[in-house]
Amino acid sequence: MSESKIINLPKKLPLAERISEAKQIISEWTKSLNIPFNEKIDAIQLKKCERNKKEYLYHYIIACGTKNSWRQW
């Protein structure tokens, strides 16, 4: 699965609201994928963040099978 998503959010939006909005968009995105997102082994990664005069652009990807299996010692 090589999925990507660009999220554009206004600069005027406070940080907490940008985070909340991005979280909602990512949640909807992962639910709409053709190949289901597996929370146990897949990860969402922020690959790039850009800004211009009016907005922030967040570039996300899904990295399949990249989550580490951590053991508790």
Secondary structure, DSSP 4 states (H G I P E B T S, - for coil): ---EEEEEEETTS-HHHHHHHHHHHHHHHHHT-SSPP-TTT-EEEEEEEEE-SSEEEEEEEEETT----PPP-
